[in-house]
């Protein structure tokens, strides 16, 4: 789960040529405030999201025919239909954050960035999903197929994740130009904090006015290290992006933390400890979310590694599952 992906966003302007309220709240604010918003499937633009060929009913019927006891059949019928209902509810309640692998596709700029009056936000996937619940997180590329996926009783007997991914991970081949990659949170939707450093760049479309570029830059430069612009390659239909050297954002970094390292890495020899302290100190100072070191020791499960664990913070707040950060390093 590594790599950089792009989110296309349209912007609209007031009669005075400035960003309107929607653009500020839905495009600029998530960048400046470091969060992603995951809508449910009903808010996505493909009306066929989540459809599938339903073989579940036929599978349940065939499965139950082999049962003799009425009581046993009744109990299993209830269990299987409860599982089917859970899958349906999970598909409806899961949040989907759609990204693209391509930042220079002419159709993407036309369809998702208001015919070039918009931007493409480049994300680092690991930092984007840092504070997502790993128990609920699924990241995958969309499969473009001629027929919707088929779900049968085996999906009920397996796990809901496979069924939800099947239902929300397939689209018609007509959508293949999107080169879509999805971040899905099972049964969770809405705003989710991400690492301050997740946004790696902003690319401006051809029709974004210079004053609007400056406005977006001023609002986001504390979180974005690079800015680009789309340009046309002469005498072709192709696009490319060019670095705007005059705009230089500054990524957030951590503060120099005072840690008493004598209390940590006690199981390592002197050379190993010196090496691991250097790595750990650098990690802490580079992480703007660092609060307090909890553990820095040789791993008990992987003897060739050391483990670093510390409390993290985010100005929007963190859920319990994302409050602590843990890293493993080779000795």
C-alpha positions in Angstrom: 0.0 0.0 0.0 2.5 2.6 -1.2 2.7 5.2 -3.9 1.2 8.5 -4.8 -2.4 9.0 -6.2 -4.4 12.0 -7.3 -7.8 13.5 -6.4 -9.4 15.7 -9.0 -11.5 18.5 -7.6 -13.5 21.2 -9.4 -13.6 24.8 -8.2 -16.1 27.5 -8.9 -15.7 31.2 -8.8 -17.8 34.1 -7.6 -18.7 37.0 -10.0 -15.6 38.8 -8.6 -13.4 35.9 -9.7 -12.7 34.5 -6.2 -13.3 31.0 -4.8 -16.9 30.5 -3.7 -17.9 29.1 -0.4 -18.3 25.5 -1.7 -14.8 25.5 -3.1 -13.3 26.8 0.1 -15.1 24.3 2.3 -14.9 21.2 0.1 -11.7 21.7 -1.8 -9.3 24.0 0.1 -10.3 23.4 3.7 -9.6 19.6 3.7 -6.1 20.3 2.4 -5.4 23.1 5.0 -7.0 21.1 7.8 -5.5 17.7 6.9 -8.5 15.5 6.5 -10.2 13.4 3.8 -13.9 13.1 3.3 -15.3 9.6 2.5 -18.9 9.7 1.0 -21.1 6.6 0.9 -21.8 4.9 -2.5 -25.2 6.8 -3.0 -23.2 10.0 -3.3 -20.8 8.7 -5.9 -21.4 9.7 -9.6 -21.9 6.2 -11.0 -25.5 5.0 -10.4 -24.4 1.4 -10.8 -22.1 1.5 -7.7 -22.5 -1.6 -5.6 -24.7 -3.6 -8.0 -24.0 -7.4 -8.3 -25.5 -10.6 -9.6 -27.3 -12.0 -6.7 -26.8 -15.8 -6.3 -27.2 -15.7 -2.6 -30.9 -16.7 -2.5 -30.3 -19.7 -4.8 -27.3 -20.7 -2.7 -29.2 -20.5 0.6 -32.1 -22.6 -0.8 -29.8 -25.3 -2.2 -27.8 -25.4 1.1 -30.9 -25.7 3.2 -32.4 -28.6 1.2 -29.8 -30.9 2.7 -31.0 -30.3 6.2 -33.5 -32.6 7.8 -34.2 -31.0 11.1 -36.8 -28.2 10.9 -35.2 -26.5 13.9 -31.7 -26.7 12.4 -33.1 -25.3 9.1 -34.8 -22.4 10.8 -31.7 -21.4 12.8 -29.4 -21.5 9.8 -31.9 -19.7 7.6 -32.0 -16.8 10.1 -28.2 -16.8 10.4 -27.6 -16.7 6.6 -30.2 -14.0 6.0 -28.7 -11.9 8.8 -25.3 -12.2 7.2 -26.7 -11.2 3.8 -28.4 -8.1 5.4 -25.1 -7.2 7.2 -23.3 -7.2 3.8 -25.9 -5.0 2.2 -25.8 -2.6 5.2 -22.0 -2.5 5.2 -22.0 -1.7 1.5 -24.4 1.2 2.0 -22.6 2.6 5.1 -19.0 2.3 3.9 -17.1 5.4 2.9 -15.2 5.5 -0.4 -12.4 7.9 -1.3 -11.7 7.8 -5.0 -8.3 8.5 -6.5 -6.6 8.2 -9.8 -3.2 7.0 -10.9 -3.1 9.5 -13.7 -2.7 13.3 -13.4 -2.6 14.2 -17.1 -5.7 12.5 -18.4 -7.8 14.9 -20.6 -11.1 13.2 -19.7 -10.4 13.4 -15.9 -9.6 17.1 -16.2 -12.8 17.6 -18.2 -15.1 15.5 -16.0 -13.8 15.9 -12.5 -12.1 19.3 -12.6 -14.7 21.5 -14.3 -13.0 21.4 -17.7 -9.7 22.5 -16.2 -11.1 25.0 -13.7 -9.9 22.8 -10.9 -7.0 21.1 -9.2 -5.5 17.6 -8.8 -4.3 16.9 -5.2 -1.4 14.4 -5.0 -1.5 12.1 -1.9 1.0 9.8 -0.3 -1.2 6.8 0.4 0.5 5.7 3.6 0.2 9.1 5.2 -3.3 9.6 3.8 -4.5 6.5 5.7 -2.3 6.8 8.8 -5.2 7.5 11.1 -7.8 5.2 9.5 -8.9 2.2 11.5 -6.8 -0.7 10.0 -9.5 -3.1 11.0 -11.9 -1.3 8.6 -9.4 -0.1 6.0 -9.3 -1.6 2.5 -7.2 -0.1 -0.4 -7.5 -1.5 -3.9 -7.6 -0.7 -7.6 -11.0 -0.8 -9.3 -11.5 -3.7 -11.8 -13.3 -2.8 -15.0 -15.5 -5.7 -16.1 -18.3 -6.3 -18.6 -20.6 -7.9 -16.0 -21.2 -7.0 -12.4 -19.6 -9.4 -9.8 -21.5 -12.4 -8.7 -22.1 -12.9 -5.0 -23.1 -16.3 -3.6 -23.4 -18.2 -0.4 -19.6 -18.6 -0.2 -19.4 -14.8 0.4 -21.6 -15.2 3.5 -19.5 -18.1 4.8 -16.3 -16.1 4.3 -16.0 -12.6 5.5 -17.9 -9.4 4.8 -14.8 -7.6 3.6 -14.5 -9.7 0.4 -18.1 -9.1 -0.4 -18.0 -5.4 0.2 -14.8 -5.1 -1.9 -16.4 -7.1 -4.7 -19.5 -4.9 -4.7 -17.5 -1.6 -4.5 -14.5 -2.6 -6.5 -16.0 -3.2 -9.9 -17.2 -0.8 -12.6 -18.1 -0.9 -16.3 -15.2 -0.8 -18.8 -16.4 2.7 -19.9 -14.9 4.0 -16.7 -11.5 2.6 -17.3 -9.9 6.0 -18.2 -10.2 6.9 -14.5 -7.5 4.4 -13.5 -9.3 4.5 -10.2 -7.8 3.5 -6.9 -10.1 3.4 -3.8 -9.6 3.9 -0.1 -12.6 2.2 1.6 -13.5 2.3 5.2 -16.0 -0.5 6.0 -19.0 0.9 7.9 -17.3 4.2 8.4 -17.9 7.4 6.4 -17.5 11.1 6.6 -14.4 13.2 7.6 -11.3 11.3 8.7 -8.0 13.0 9.8 -4.8 12.3 7.9 -1.1 12.9 8.4 -0.2 16.6 7.9 2.3 15.5 5.3 -0.1 13.4 3.2 -0.5 16.1 0.4 2.6 16.0 -1.8 1.5 18.5 -4.4 -1.3 20.5 -6.0 -1.6 20.7 -9.8 -3.6 23.6 -11.3 -5.8 23.1 -14.4 -5.4 25.2 -17.5 -8.3 27.5 -16.6 -7.5 28.4 -13.0 -6.8 32.2 -12.9 -3.5 33.4 -11.5 -5.2 35.2 -8.6 -7.1 32.0 -7.6 -3.8 30.0 -7.8 -2.3 32.5 -5.3 -5.3 32.3 -3.1 -5.1 28.5 -2.9 -1.4 28.7 -2.4 -1.7 31.1 0.5 -4.3 28.9 2.2 -2.3 25.6 1.7 1.4 26.4 1.6 1.9 25.3 5.2 0.9 21.8 4.2 2.0 21.4 0.5 5.6 21.2 -0.6 5.1 21.5 -4.4 2.8 23.2 -6.9 2.4 22.3 -10.6 0.4 23.5 -13.6 -1.0 21.6 -16.5 0.3 22.6 -19.9 -0.6 21.5 -23.4 2.1 19.8 -25.5 2.0 21.7 -28.9 0.6 19.9 -31.9 -0.7 17.0 -29.8 -3.7 16.1 -27.7 -1.4 15.4 -24.8 -1.0 17.2 -21.5 1.9 17.4 -19.1 2.4 19.0 -15.7 5.1 21.6 -15.0 6.6 22.6 -11.7 5.8 26.1 -10.6 9.1 27.0 -9.1 8.0 30.4 -7.8 5.6 28.6 -5.4 7.4 26.7 -2.7 5.3 25.4 0.2 6.8 24.1 3.4 5.9 20.8 4.8 5.1 20.7 8.5 7.8 19.1 10.7 8.0 18.1 14.3 9.7 19.8 17.1 13.0 18.7 18.7 11.7 16.4 21.4 13.7 16.0 24.6 13.7 12.2 25.2 15.7 10.5 27.9 17.2 7.7 25.8 19.0 6.0 28.7 15.7 4.5 29.7 15.1 2.9 26.3 16.8 0.3 24.0 18.3 -1.2 27.2 18.6 -4.7 25.6 20.9 -3.4 22.8 24.6 -3.2 22.9 26.3 0.2 22.8 26.7 0.4 19.0 23.2 -0.9 18.3 21.7 1.5 20.8 23.6 4.5 19.3 22.4 3.5 15.8 18.7 3.1 16.9 18.7 6.3 18.9 19.8 8.2 15.8 17.0 6.6 13.8 14.4 7.1 16.5 15.3 10.7 17.2 15.1 11.5 13.5 11.7 9.9 13.2 10.3 11.8 16.1 11.7 15.2 14.9 10.2 14.6 11.4 6.8 13.7 12.7 4.6 16.8 13.5 2.1 14.5 15.3 4.6 13.3 18.0 3.5 13.8 21.6 5.3 11.4 24.0 7.5 8.4 23.6 6.0 5.3 25.1 8.4 2.5 24.1 11.7 2.0 22.3 13.1 -1.4 22.7 14.3 -4.5 20.9 11.3 -6.4 19.5 10.2 -9.5 21.4 8.5 -11.0 18.4 11.2 -10.1 15.8 14.7 -10.3 17.4 16.4 -8.6 14.4 14.2 -5.5 14.8 13.7 -2.7 17.3 10.3 -1.2 17.9 9.4 2.5 18.5 6.0 3.4 19.8 4.7 6.9 20.7 1.5 8.9 21.3 0.3 10.9 18.4 -2.0 13.9 18.1 -4.0 15.8 15.4 -5.7 19.1 15.8 -9.0 17.6 14.7 -8.6 14.9 17.3 -7.9 11.1 16.9 -9.9 8.0 17.6 -8.5 5.5 20.1 -7.3 3.1 17.3 -5.0 5.8 15.8 -3.7 7.5 19.0 -0.5 5.5 19.1 2.1 5.1 16.3 4.4 2.1 16.1 7.3 1.5 13.8 9.7 -1.4 13.5 13.3 -1.0 12.3 16.1 -3.4 11.4 18.9 -3.5 14.0 
